[in-house]
């Protein structure tokens, strides 16, 4: 399973049973860390997740900025609800790429807002799987 963690929303995607395709699943509207982790835990259990992939917001210059530090803290919290391996994948440009694809598909601005994060999570997971990672 992959997460695209943002300040307002968390995109969720899962791999197919063969571990070759990434499928967008849901967008979690962020409310509190406790509630966010509870929702993630529901998806982890529901899909029988064995590995988790989290987008790592590296800057365009390749540095770890404030956003990356926030993700470090969030990953630490994730380890409280998930005992398996948590992998990081550079998420540069995934949201932009997802938005561009949705615009090309003539998806309305309102609908894009609802699904862009889960599409970005799918791109993060696809990147991980393409490098030979195994996530379910």
Buried (B, 14 or more C-beta within 10 A) or exposed (E): BBBBBBEEBBBBBBBEEEBEBBBBBBBBEBEEEEEBBEBBBEBBEEBEBBBBBBBBBBEEEEEEEEBBEEBEEBBEBBEEBBEBEBBBBEBBEBBEBBBEBBEEEEBEEEEBBEBBBBBBBBBBBBBBBEEEBEBB
